[in-house]
Each structure stands twice: as C-alpha cells, then as structure tokens.
Amino acid sequence: MRNKVGPDFWLMADCWMSLDVPYAVELAIAMKEVDLYWIEEALHPGDMDGHKLLKDRAPWMRWTTGEHEYTRYGFRKLIETRSIDILQPDLTYAGMTESLRIAAMASAYDLMVIPHCSGVYAYNFGISSTVTPFNEFINLHPTAEKIVPIFGKIFTNEPVPVNGEVTLTDLPGFGAEFNDEVELEEI
C-alpha cells in the first residue's frame, strides 16, 4: 500500500484487539519502514499494563485505542501513564458529554482525541474539541468506489467527506435528520 499511495499518505493499521504485546511490538518493528501513522487497538481495552508495555517497547509508534472503552474512568489510566498517543472514543457508545470529559483529561496531557468512526456525532465533536485535528472516517461502500454515509440510510442528510472535508448543516442538534422511511429491525 505504501508503494501505491506514496510517502505522504497516512497509513494506519487497525488490529481490532487481536494481538498480544510481543506480537504487537514485532508488528511495530516490521512496519517501521512503511511509516504507519498509527497502530489502532492492538490489545483488549482492559489490558492497561499491556498498553504501557507497548509504548515502552515501541516508543516510536503512535498507539491508539478507545472505541471499546466507554467512560472517562477507563481512559484515565491510559492518559495518566501516557500509554496511548491517541484516544479514540466512539461517540455512539460513550456519548458527547463523556467524550468531552475524556478530551478535557487528554488536553491536560497534550494527547490527541480522534473519535472512532462515529459519523455526524464525531464531526460535531471535532469542531468543539481543541485536541481533535481530524476525524476518522471509514468507507463502508462494498467496493470503496464511492464515499457513503457511515450510518447508511438512517439519516436523510448525513454529511460525508468531499476531498477530505466535511461540511456540517446549520440544523439544530447534530444537524442530521432521521429517515422515517427506514424500517427498524428487532434484534
């Protein structure tokens, strides 16, 4: 991928809690020449000691986690021990208020907060946070041929990035309107 996108494109690896400390460190070493921007969620979010070991053993790598951590209490130790470089709360789980509390703690330690793919919720968070220089976006189109809304057809006007930028509406709340024609499914 590095050869395809060139040296200035940010490549990131999302491990979805599937690694252990030794393997994650080996991965960080192997990826040095690729110049990854970050390794995301290498360990289970509850492995606080493991996250500290990752940062100690591979300090050059930006380590990020948080999409499966839902309160400031879970983030506190990661922040205080500087075990993580970038915090990634998911606003659909943590909510706006709790995510702002997490960002306030991160600010005291000069840590970035890049919300996990939370669409319109993350975009609104990003413009209200001084520690969020950009937002993560995941393209859920089956072939990645076009950019589609993160929440599918749930909203009638969910913004999507155009040339890397998102334009928000001036509607109240999060600026997106629910699509009343979408049928809800019982789970």
Backbone as JSON Lines, residues from 0, in Angstrom:
{"i":0,"aa":"M","n":[0.82,-1.2,0.0],"ca":[0.0,0.0,0.0],"c":[0.86,1.26,0.0]}
{"i":1,"aa":"R","n":[1.95,1.23,0.72],"ca":[2.8,2.42,0.74],"c":[3.26,2.75,-0.67]}
{"i":2,"aa":"N","n":[3.64,1.74,-1.44],"ca":[4.07,1.98,-2.82],"c":[2.94,2.54,-3.67]}
{"i":3,"aa":"K","n":[1.72,2.15,-3.4],"ca":[0.58,2.61,-4.19],"c":[0.17,4.04,-3.86]}
{"i":4,"aa":"V","n":[0.24,4.43,-2.58],"ca":[-0.27,5.75,-2.18],"c":[0.82,6.8,-2.0]}
{"i":5,"aa":"G","n":[2.07,6.38,-1.96],"ca":[3.16,7.34,-1.83],"c":[3.51,7.66,-0.39]}
{"i":6,"aa":"P","n":[4.55,8.45,-0.2],"ca":[5.08,8.7,1.15],"c":[4.27,9.65,2.01]}
{"i":7,"aa":"D","n":[3.4,10.47,1.41],"ca":[2.69,11.49,2.18],"c":[1.31,11.06,2.66]}
{"i":8,"aa":"F","n":[0.87,9.88,2.26],"ca":[-0.46,9.39,2.63],"c":[-0.36,8.69,3.98]}
{"i":9,"aa":"W","n":[-1.26,9.01,4.9],"ca":[-1.24,8.38,6.23],"c":[-1.82,6.98,6.15]}
{"i":10,"aa":"L","n":[-1.0,5.99,6.42],"ca":[-1.46,4.61,6.53],"c":[-1.61,4.28,8.01]}
{"i":11,"aa":"M","n":[-2.68,3.56,8.33],"ca":[-2.95,3.17,9.7],"c":[-3.36,1.71,9.71]}
{"i":12,"aa":"A","n":[-3.04,1.0,10.79],"ca":[-3.41,-0.41,10.91],"c":[-4.34,-0.57,12.1]}
{"i":13,"aa":"D","n":[-5.49,-1.17,11.87],"ca":[-6.47,-1.44,12.93],"c":[-6.43,-2.94,13.22]}
{"i":14,"aa":"C","n":[-6.05,-3.29,14.42],"ca":[-5.86,-4.71,14.78],"c":[-7.05,-5.3,15.52]}
{"i":15,"aa":"W","n":[-8.04,-4.51,15.84],"ca":[-9.28,-4.92,16.49],"c":[-9.07,-5.91,17.65]}
{"i":16,"aa":"M","n":[-8.22,-5.52,18.59],"ca":[-8.0,-6.25,19.85],"c":[-7.48,-7.66,19.64]}
{"i":17,"aa":"S","n":[-6.78,-7.93,18.54],"ca":[-6.43,-9.31,18.21],"c":[-5.0,-9.71,18.53]}
{"i":18,"aa":"L","n":[-4.2,-8.79,19.05],"ca":[-2.79,-9.09,19.27],"c":[-2.45,-9.21,20.75]}
{"i":19,"aa":"D","n":[-1.26,-9.74,21.03],"ca":[-0.71,-9.66,22.37],"c":[0.51,-8.73,22.3]}
{"i":20,"aa":"V","n":[1.09,-8.44,23.44],"ca":[2.18,-7.46,23.48],"c":[3.36,-7.87,22.59]}
{"i":21,"aa":"P","n":[3.89,-9.1,22.72],"ca":[5.05,-9.43,21.87],"c":[4.76,-9.31,20.37]}
{"i":22,"aa":"Y","n":[3.59,-9.77,19.93],"ca":[3.27,-9.71,18.51],"c":[3.09,-8.26,18.06]}
{"i":23,"aa":"A","n":[2.44,-7.45,18.88],"ca":[2.23,-6.04,18.52],"c":[3.56,-5.3,18.39]}
{"i":24,"aa":"V","n":[4.51,-5.6,19.27],"ca":[5.83,-4.98,19.19],"c":[6.54,-5.43,17.91]}
{"i":25,"aa":"E","n":[6.44,-6.73,17.59],"ca":[7.03,-7.24,16.35],"c":[6.41,-6.54,15.13]}
{"i":26,"aa":"L","n":[5.12,-6.35,15.17],"ca":[4.43,-5.65,14.08],"c":[4.95,-4.22,13.95]}
{"i":27,"aa":"A","n":[5.09,-3.53,15.07],"ca":[5.6,-2.15,15.04],"c":[7.01,-2.1,14.45]}
{"i":28,"aa":"I","n":[7.83,-3.05,14.81],"ca":[9.2,-3.1,14.26],"c":[9.14,-3.36,12.76]}
{"i":29,"aa":"A","n":[8.32,-4.32,12.35],"ca":[8.22,-4.66,10.93],"c":[7.66,-3.51,10.1]}
{"i":30,"aa":"M","n":[6.83,-2.68,10.7],"ca":[6.18,-1.59,9.98],"c":[6.99,-0.29,9.99]}
{"i":31,"aa":"K","n":[8.15,-0.3,10.63],"ca":[8.96,0.92,10.67],"c":[9.24,1.47,9.27]}
{"i":32,"aa":"E","n":[9.62,0.62,8.35],"ca":[9.96,1.07,7.0],"c":[8.74,1.54,6.2]}
{"i":33,"aa":"V","n":[7.54,1.12,6.62],"ca":[6.31,1.51,5.93],"c":[5.84,2.88,6.42]}
{"i":34,"aa":"D","n":[6.29,3.28,7.59],"ca":[5.92,4.57,8.18],"c":[4.41,4.66,8.43]}
{"i":35,"aa":"L","n":[3.9,3.72,9.25],"ca":[2.49,3.78,9.65],"c":[2.27,5.02,10.5]}
{"i":36,"aa":"Y","n":[1.11,5.65,10.33],"ca":[0.78,6.79,11.19],"c":[0.4,6.31,12.58]}
{"i":37,"aa":"W","n":[-0.35,5.17,12.66],"ca":[-0.66,4.59,13.96],"c":[-0.99,3.12,13.85]}
{"i":38,"aa":"I","n":[-0.91,2.44,14.98],"ca":[-1.47,1.09,15.13],"c":[-2.61,1.23,16.11]}
{"i":39,"aa":"E","n":[-3.79,0.86,15.65],"ca":[-5.02,1.05,16.4],"c":[-5.47,-0.24,17.07]}
{"i":40,"aa":"E","n":[-5.83,-0.1,18.32],"ca":[-6.49,-1.14,19.1],"c":[-5.8,-2.5,18.99]}
{"i":41,"aa":"A","n":[-4.5,-2.51,19.25],"ca":[-3.73,-3.75,19.19],"c":[-4.16,-4.74,20.27]}
{"i":42,"aa":"L","n":[-4.48,-4.21,21.44],"ca":[-4.81,-5.05,22.61],"c":[-6.25,-4.85,23.06]}
{"i":43,"aa":"H","n":[-6.71,-5.73,23.9],"ca":[-8.01,-5.56,24.55],"c":[-7.96,-4.27,25.38]}
{"i":44,"aa":"P","n":[-9.05,-3.49,25.39],"ca":[-9.01,-2.21,26.1],"c":[-8.73,-2.34,27.6]}
{"i":45,"aa":"G","n":[-9.06,-3.47,28.19],"ca":[-8.83,-3.64,29.62],"c":[-7.39,-3.97,29.97]}
{"i":46,"aa":"D","n":[-6.55,-4.22,28.99],"ca":[-5.15,-4.57,29.25],"c":[-4.31,-3.31,29.44]}
{"i":47,"aa":"M","n":[-4.54,-2.63,30.55],"ca":[-3.86,-1.36,30.82],"c":[-2.34,-1.54,30.9]}
{"i":48,"aa":"D","n":[-1.9,-2.59,31.58],"ca":[-0.46,-2.83,31.69],"c":[0.15,-3.14,30.33]}
{"i":49,"aa":"G","n":[-0.58,-3.88,29.51],"ca":[-0.1,-4.21,28.17],"c":[0.08,-2.97,27.31]}
{"i":50,"aa":"H","n":[-0.86,-2.02,27.41],"ca":[-0.71,-0.79,26.64],"c":[0.54,-0.02,27.06]}
{"i":51,"aa":"K","n":[0.83,-0.01,28.34],"ca":[2.04,0.66,28.82],"c":[3.29,-0.04,28.28]}
{"i":52,"aa":"L","n":[3.27,-1.37,28.26],"ca":[4.4,-2.12,27.71],"c":[4.61,-1.81,26.23]}
{"i":53,"aa":"L","n":[3.53,-1.7,25.47],"ca":[3.66,-1.36,24.05],"c":[4.39,-0.04,23.87]}
{"i":54,"aa":"K","n":[3.98,0.96,24.62],"ca":[4.61,2.28,24.48],"c":[6.06,2.24,24.93]}
{"i":55,"aa":"D","n":[6.35,1.48,25.99],"ca":[7.73,1.36,26.47],"c":[8.62,0.63,25.47]}
{"i":56,"aa":"R","n":[8.09,-0.42,24.84],"ca":[8.9,-1.26,23.95],"c":[8.96,-0.75,22.52]}
{"i":57,"aa":"A","n":[7.99,0.05,22.11],"ca":[7.98,0.6,20.74],"c":[7.55,2.07,20.81]}
{"i":58,"aa":"P","n":[8.4,2.92,21.42],"ca":[8.0,4.32,21.65],"c":[7.86,5.16,20.38]}
{"i":59,"aa":"W","n":[8.46,4.73,19.28],"ca":[8.37,5.49,18.02],"c":[6.98,5.38,17.38]}
{"i":60,"aa":"M","n":[6.24,4.32,17.73],"ca":[4.94,4.08,17.12],"c":[3.87,4.88,17.84]}
{"i":61,"aa":"R","n":[2.92,5.41,17.08],"ca":[1.73,6.02,17.68],"c":[0.75,4.88,17.96]}
{"i":62,"aa":"W","n":[0.41,4.7,19.21],"ca":[-0.55,3.67,19.63],"c":[-1.87,4.34,19.93]}
{"i":63,"aa":"T","n":[-2.95,3.75,19.5],"ca":[-4.27,4.31,19.76],"c":[-5.25,3.22,20.18]}
{"i":64,"aa":"T","n":[-6.2,3.61,21.0],"ca":[-7.27,2.7,21.42],"c":[-8.42,3.54,21.96]}
{"i":65,"aa":"G","n":[-9.54,2.9,22.2],"ca":[-10.63,3.59,22.85],"c":[-12.02,3.29,22.34]}
{"i":66,"aa":"E","n":[-12.16,2.7,21.15],"ca":[-13.5,2.51,20.62],"c":[-14.33,1.54,21.45]}
{"i":67,"aa":"H","n":[-13.68,0.71,22.25],"ca":[-14.41,-0.21,23.12],"c":[-14.28,0.17,24.59]}
{"i":68,"aa":"E","n":[-13.96,1.41,24.83],"ca":[-13.91,1.96,26.19],"c":[-14.93,3.07,26.22]}
{"i":69,"aa":"Y","n":[-15.82,3.07,27.2],"ca":[-16.99,3.95,27.12],"c":[-17.05,5.06,28.17]}
{"i":70,"aa":"T","n":[-16.11,5.1,29.11],"ca":[-16.17,6.14,30.13],"c":[-14.78,6.75,30.36]}
{"i":71,"aa":"R","n":[-14.79,7.93,30.96],"ca":[-13.52,8.59,31.29],"c":[-12.71,7.78,32.28]}
{"i":72,"aa":"Y","n":[-13.37,6.96,33.07],"ca":[-12.66,6.16,34.06],"c":[-11.77,5.12,33.39]}
{"i":73,"aa":"G","n":[-12.23,4.54,32.32],"ca":[-11.41,3.59,31.57],"c":[-10.23,4.25,30.87]}
{"i":74,"aa":"F","n":[-10.42,5.5,30.45],"ca":[-9.35,6.22,29.77],"c":[-8.33,6.81,30.74]}
{"i":75,"aa":"R","n":[-8.73,7.01,31.99],"ca":[-7.88,7.74,32.94],"c":[-6.48,7.16,33.07]}
{"i":76,"aa":"K","n":[-6.37,5.84,33.28],"ca":[-5.05,5.26,33.48],"c":[-4.22,5.33,32.19]}
{"i":77,"aa":"L","n":[-4.86,5.13,31.04],"ca":[-4.13,5.24,29.77],"c":[-3.57,6.64,29.6]}
{"i":78,"aa":"I","n":[-4.33,7.63,30.03],"ca":[-3.9,9.03,29.92],"c":[-2.79,9.33,30.92]}
{"i":79,"aa":"E","n":[-3.02,8.98,32.18],"ca":[-2.05,9.3,33.23],"c":[-0.69,8.63,33.02]}
{"i":80,"aa":"T","n":[-0.69,7.42,32.49],"ca":[0.56,6.69,32.29],"c":[1.16,6.94,30.91]}
{"i":81,"aa":"R","n":[0.48,7.76,30.11],"ca":[0.92,8.06,28.74],"c":[1.17,6.78,27.94]}
{"i":82,"aa":"S","n":[0.29,5.81,28.15],"ca":[0.4,4.52,27.46],"c":[-0.1,4.6,26.03]}
{"i":83,"aa":"I","n":[-0.92,5.58,25.73],"ca":[-1.53,5.72,24.42],"c":[-1.24,7.12,23.9]}
{"i":84,"aa":"D","n":[-1.0,7.22,22.6],"ca":[-0.72,8.52,21.99],"c":[-1.98,9.22,21.53]}
{"i":85,"aa":"I","n":[-2.96,8.44,21.09],"ca":[-4.19,8.99,20.53],"c":[-5.36,8.21,21.11]}
{"i":86,"aa":"L","n":[-6.31,8.93,21.68],"ca":[-7.5,8.3,22.26],"c":[-8.62,8.31,21.23]}
{"i":87,"aa":"Q","n":[-9.38,7.21,21.17],"ca":[-10.42,7.1,20.16],"c":[-11.76,6.65,20.74]}
{"i":88,"aa":"P","n":[-12.4,7.5,21.54],"ca":[-13.74,7.12,22.0],"c":[-14.71,7.05,20.82]}
{"i":89,"aa":"D","n":[-15.67,6.16,20.92],"ca":[-16.73,6.07,19.92],"c":[-17.92,6.82,20.48]}
{"i":90,"aa":"L","n":[-18.31,7.91,19.84],"ca":[-19.38,8.75,20.37],"c":[-20.73,8.06,20.39]}
{"i":91,"aa":"T","n":[-20.93,7.06,19.55],"ca":[-22.21,6.35,19.59],"c":[-22.33,5.5,20.85]}
{"i":92,"aa":"Y","n":[-21.21,5.17,21.46],"ca":[-21.22,4.41,22.72],"c":[-20.99,5.32,23.93]}
{"i":93,"aa":"A","n":[-19.95,6.15,23.87],"ca":[-19.59,6.98,25.02],"c":[-20.5,8.2,25.15]}
{"i":94,"aa":"G","n":[-21.0,8.7,24.04],"ca":[-21.84,9.9,24.06],"c":[-21.0,11.16,24.02]}
{"i":95,"aa":"M","n":[-21.65,12.27,23.71],"ca":[-20.96,13.54,23.57],"c":[-20.39,14.04,24.9]}
{"i":96,"aa":"T","n":[-21.18,14.02,25.95],"ca":[-20.73,14.56,27.23],"c":[-19.53,13.8,27.76]}
{"i":97,"aa":"E","n":[-19.59,12.48,27.75],"ca":[-18.47,11.68,28.26],"c":[-17.24,11.86,27.37]}
{"i":98,"aa":"S","n":[-17.42,11.96,26.08],"ca":[-16.29,12.16,25.17],"c":[-15.64,13.53,25.4]}
{"i":99,"aa":"L","n":[-16.43,14.54,25.69],"ca":[-15.86,15.85,26.02],"c":[-15.07,15.8,27.33]}
{"i":100,"aa":"R","n":[-15.53,15.01,28.27],"ca":[-14.77,14.82,29.53],"c":[-13.45,14.12,29.26]}
{"i":101,"aa":"I","n":[-13.48,13.11,28.41],"ca":[-12.25,12.4,28.03],"c":[-11.29,13.37,27.35]}
{"i":102,"aa":"A","n":[-11.81,14.2,26.45],"ca":[-10.97,15.17,25.75],"c":[-10.37,16.19,26.72]}
{"i":103,"aa":"A","n":[-11.12,16.58,27.72],"ca":[-10.59,17.53,28.7],"c":[-9.4,16.93,29.45]}
{"i":104,"aa":"M","n":[-9.52,15.65,29.84],"ca":[-8.39,14.99,30.51],"c":[-7.21,14.87,29.55]}
{"i":105,"aa":"A","n":[-7.47,14.48,28.3],"ca":[-6.41,14.32,27.31],"c":[-5.69,15.64,27.06]}
{"i":106,"aa":"S","n":[-6.42,16.73,27.07],"ca":[-5.83,18.04,26.84],"c":[-4.76,18.38,27.87]}
{"i":107,"aa":"A","n":[-4.99,17.97,29.1],"ca":[-4.01,18.25,30.16],"c":[-2.69,17.51,29.94]}
{"i":108,"aa":"Y","n":[-2.72,16.48,29.08],"ca":[-1.52,15.68,28.79],"c":[-1.07,15.86,27.34]}
{"i":109,"aa":"D","n":[-1.65,16.82,26.64],"ca":[-1.32,17.09,25.24],"c":[-1.49,15.87,24.34]}
{"i":110,"aa":"L","n":[-2.57,15.13,24.58],"ca":[-2.88,13.95,23.76],"c":[-3.99,14.28,22.77]}
{"i":111,"aa":"M","n":[-3.91,13.69,21.59],"ca":[-4.97,13.86,20.6],"c":[-6.15,12.94,20.92]}
{"i":112,"aa":"V","n":[-7.33,13.38,20.54],"ca":[-8.54,12.57,20.6],"c":[-9.12,12.55,19.19]}
{"i":113,"aa":"I","n":[-9.08,11.39,18.58],"ca":[-9.62,11.21,17.23],"c":[-10.76,10.2,17.37]}
{"i":114,"aa":"P","n":[-12.0,10.67,17.39],"ca":[-13.11,9.74,17.62],"c":[-13.14,8.59,16.63]}
{"i":115,"aa":"H","n":[-13.47,7.43,17.15],"ca":[-13.68,6.27,16.29],"c":[-14.89,6.55,15.4]}
{"i":116,"aa":"C","n":[-14.84,6.12,14.2],"ca":[-15.85,6.32,13.15],"c":[-17.27,6.52,13.67]}
{"i":117,"aa":"S","n":[-17.59,7.7,14.11],"ca":[-18.92,7.99,14.66],"c":[-19.69,8.96,13.8]}
{"i":118,"aa":"G","n":[-19.3,9.11,12.56],"ca":[-20.04,9.94,11.62],"c":[-20.33,11.34,12.11]}
{"i":119,"aa":"V","n":[-21.58,11.73,11.93],"ca":[-22.01,13.1,12.24],"c":[-21.75,13.46,13.7]}
{"i":120,"aa":"Y","n":[-21.81,12.49,14.6],"ca":[-21.53,12.75,16.01],"c":[-20.06,13.15,16.19]}
{"i":121,"aa":"A","n":[-19.17,12.42,15.53],"ca":[-17.74,12.72,15.63],"c":[-17.4,14.05,14.98]}
{"i":122,"aa":"Y","n":[-18.06,14.37,13.86],"ca":[-17.78,15.64,13.2],"c":[-18.12,16.81,14.11]}
{"i":123,"aa":"N","n":[-19.27,16.74,14.78],"ca":[-19.65,17.81,15.7],"c":[-18.71,17.86,16.9]}
{"i":124,"aa":"F","n":[-18.3,16.71,17.39],"ca":[-17.31,16.67,18.48],"c":[-16.02,17.33,18.02]}
{"i":125,"aa":"G","n":[-15.58,16.99,16.82],"ca":[-14.31,17.5,16.31],"c":[-14.25,19.01,16.23]}
{"i":126,"aa":"I","n":[-15.36,19.64,15.85],"ca":[-15.33,21.1,15.77],"c":[-15.42,21.75,17.14]}
{"i":127,"aa":"S","n":[-15.77,20.97,18.17],"ca":[-15.87,21.54,19.52],"c":[-14.65,21.19,20.38]}
{"i":128,"aa":"S","n":[-13.71,20.43,19.84],"ca":[-12.58,19.95,20.63],"c":[-11.27,20.52,20.11]}
{"i":129,"aa":"T","n":[-10.48,21.05,21.01],"ca":[-9.17,21.6,20.62],"c":[-8.11,20.52,20.46]}
{"i":130,"aa":"V","n":[-8.41,19.28,20.84],"ca":[-7.44,18.19,20.73],"c":[-7.78,17.22,19.6]}
{"i":131,"aa":"T","n":[-8.65,17.66,18.69],"ca":[-9.07,16.81,17.57],"c":[-8.74,17.5,16.25]}
{"i":132,"aa":"P","n":[-7.54,17.26,15.71],"ca":[-7.16,17.94,14.47],"c":[-7.81,17.35,13.21]}
{"i":133,"aa":"F","n":[-8.33,16.12,13.31],"ca":[-9.03,15.49,12.19],"c":[-9.94,14.39,12.74]}
{"i":134,"aa":"N","n":[-10.79,13.87,11.89],"ca":[-11.7,12.79,12.27],"c":[-11.42,11.56,11.44]}
{"i":135,"aa":"E","n":[-11.64,10.41,12.04],"ca":[-11.53,9.14,11.33],"c":[-12.82,8.92,10.54]}
{"i":136,"aa":"F","n":[-12.69,8.41,9.34],"ca":[-13.85,8.06,8.52],"c":[-13.61,6.68,7.93]}
{"i":137,"aa":"I","n":[-14.6,5.83,8.0],"ca":[-14.5,4.52,7.39],"c":[-15.48,4.47,6.23]}
{"i":138,"aa":"N","n":[-14.97,4.08,5.1],"ca":[-15.83,3.98,3.92],"c":[-16.45,2.59,3.88]}
{"i":139,"aa":"L","n":[-17.75,2.53,4.06],"ca":[-18.44,1.25,4.12],"c":[-19.04,0.8,2.78]}
{"i":140,"aa":"H","n":[-18.67,1.47,1.71],"ca":[-19.13,1.02,0.4],"c":[-18.46,-0.32,0.09]}
{"i":141,"aa":"P","n":[-19.22,-1.3,-0.41],"ca":[-18.67,-2.65,-0.61],"c":[-17.42,-2.72,-1.47]}
{"i":142,"aa":"T","n":[-17.3,-1.82,-2.44],"ca":[-16.12,-1.85,-3.32],"c":[-15.25,-0.61,-3.17]}
{"i":143,"aa":"A","n":[-15.62,0.27,-2.25],"ca":[-14.89,1.52,-2.0],"c":[-14.82,2.42,-3.23]}
{"i":144,"aa":"E","n":[-15.75,2.25,-4.15],"ca":[-15.76,3.07,-5.37],"c":[-16.35,4.45,-5.14]}
{"i":145,"aa":"K","n":[-17.11,4.61,-4.06],"ca":[-17.66,5.93,-3.74],"c":[-17.75,6.05,-2.23]}
{"i":146,"aa":"I","n":[-17.88,7.27,-1.77],"ca":[-17.98,7.55,-0.34],"c":[-19.46,7.5,0.04]}
{"i":147,"aa":"V","n":[-19.77,6.72,1.06],"ca":[-21.16,6.57,1.51],"c":[-21.26,6.94,2.99]}
{"i":148,"aa":"P","n":[-22.45,7.34,3.45],"ca":[-22.61,7.69,4.86],"c":[-22.31,6.5,5.79]}
{"i":149,"aa":"I","n":[-21.71,6.81,6.92],"ca":[-21.38,5.78,7.89],"c":[-22.63,5.07,8.41]}
{"i":150,"aa":"F","n":[-23.71,5.82,8.61],"ca":[-24.93,5.22,9.16],"c":[-25.91,4.78,8.08]}
{"i":151,"aa":"G","n":[-25.42,4.61,6.87],"ca":[-26.28,4.11,5.8],"c":[-27.42,5.05,5.5]}
{"i":152,"aa":"K","n":[-28.65,4.53,5.58],"ca":[-29.83,5.32,5.24],"c":[-30.6,5.81,6.47]}
{"i":153,"aa":"I","n":[-29.97,5.72,7.65],"ca":[-30.65,6.13,8.88],"c":[-30.98,7.62,8.87]}
{"i":154,"aa":"F","n":[-30.09,8.43,8.28],"ca":[-30.32,9.87,8.18],"c":[-30.6,10.24,6.73]}
{"i":155,"aa":"T","n":[-31.37,11.28,6.53],"ca":[-31.65,11.73,5.16],"c":[-30.54,12.62,4.62]}
{"i":156,"aa":"N","n":[-29.74,13.18,5.51],"ca":[-28.75,14.18,5.07],"c":[-27.41,14.03,5.79]}
{"i":157,"aa":"E","n":[-27.01,12.8,6.08],"ca":[-25.73,12.61,6.78],"c":[-24.58,13.11,5.9]}
{"i":158,"aa":"P","n":[-23.75,14.02,6.43],"ca":[-22.65,14.52,5.62],"c":[-21.57,13.45,5.43]}
{"i":159,"aa":"V","n":[-20.92,13.5,4.29],"ca":[-19.78,12.63,4.01],"c":[-18.62,13.51,3.55]}
{"i":160,"aa":"P","n":[-17.41,13.05,3.73],"ca":[-16.26,13.85,3.31],"c":[-16.22,14.03,1.78]}
{"i":161,"aa":"V","n":[-15.86,15.23,1.38],"ca":[-15.61,15.55,-0.02],"c":[-14.22,16.16,-0.07]}
{"i":162,"aa":"N","n":[-13.32,15.5,-0.75],"ca":[-11.92,15.93,-0.79],"c":[-11.34,16.08,0.62]}
{"i":163,"aa":"G","n":[-11.73,15.17,1.51],"ca":[-11.19,15.15,2.86],"c":[-11.82,16.12,3.84]}
{"i":164,"aa":"E","n":[-12.86,16.84,3.43],"ca":[-13.5,17.8,4.32],"c":[-15.0,17.51,4.42]}
{"i":165,"aa":"V","n":[-15.55,17.83,5.58],"ca":[-16.98,17.64,5.82],"c":[-17.61,19.0,6.07]}
{"i":166,"aa":"T","n":[-18.74,19.23,5.43],"ca":[-19.5,20.46,5.67],"c":[-20.72,20.09,6.49]}
{"i":167,"aa":"L","n":[-20.85,20.7,7.65],"ca":[-21.99,20.41,8.52],"c":[-23.15,21.36,8.19]}
{"i":168,"aa":"T","n":[-24.35,20.9,8.51],"ca":[-25.53,21.74,8.29],"c":[-25.69,22.69,9.47]}
{"i":169,"aa":"D","n":[-26.6,23.62,9.36],"ca":[-26.9,24.51,10.48],"c":[-28.17,24.08,11.2]}
{"i":170,"aa":"L","n":[-28.61,22.84,10.98],"ca":[-29.77,22.31,11.69],"c":[-29.44,22.14,13.17]}
{"i":171,"aa":"P","n":[-30.41,22.21,14.05],"ca":[-30.13,22.02,15.48],"c":[-29.68,20.59,15.78]}
{"i":172,"aa":"G","n":[-29.16,20.42,16.99],"ca":[-28.68,19.09,17.41],"c":[-27.42,18.74,16.64]}
{"i":173,"aa":"F","n":[-27.38,17.52,16.13],"ca":[-26.21,17.08,15.37],"c":[-26.31,17.43,13.89]}
{"i":174,"aa":"G","n":[-27.39,18.07,13.49],"ca":[-27.51,18.54,12.13],"c":[-27.94,17.5,11.12]}
{"i":175,"aa":"A","n":[-28.37,16.35,11.59],"ca":[-28.83,15.3,10.68],"c":[-30.27,14.94,11.03]}
{"i":176,"aa":"E","n":[-31.05,14.65,10.03],"ca":[-32.45,14.31,10.25],"c":[-32.66,12.81,10.04]}
{"i":177,"aa":"F","n":[-33.41,12.2,10.97],"ca":[-33.7,10.78,10.84],"c":[-34.57,10.52,9.63]}
{"i":178,"aa":"N","n":[-34.32,9.42,8.98],"ca":[-35.1,8.99,7.83],"c":[-36.25,8.14,8.34]}
{"i":179,"aa":"D","n":[-37.44,8.68,8.34],"ca":[-38.62,7.98,8.86],"c":[-39.01,6.77,8.01]}
{"i":180,"aa":"E","n":[-38.48,6.67,6.82],"ca":[-38.84,5.56,5.93],"c":[-37.99,4.32,6.15]}
{"i":181,"aa":"V","n":[-36.96,4.42,6.95],"ca":[-36.12,3.26,7.24],"c":[-36.83,2.39,8.26]}
{"i":182,"aa":"E","n":[-36.98,1.13,7.95],"ca":[-37.63,0.21,8.87],"c":[-36.64,-0.29,9.91]}
{"i":183,"aa":"L","n":[-37.07,-0.26,11.16],"ca":[-36.23,-0.75,12.24],"c":[-36.39,-2.27,12.34]}
{"i":184,"aa":"E","n":[-35.3,-2.92,12.68],"ca":[-35.35,-4.37,12.83],"c":[-35.16,-4.73,14.29]}
{"i":185,"aa":"E","n":[-35.9,-5.72,14.74],"ca":[-35.73,-6.2,16.11],"c":[-34.52,-7.11,16.15]}
{"i":186,"aa":"I","n":[-33.76,-7.0,17.22],"ca":[-32.61,-7.89,17.37],"c":[-32.77,-8.79,18.57]}
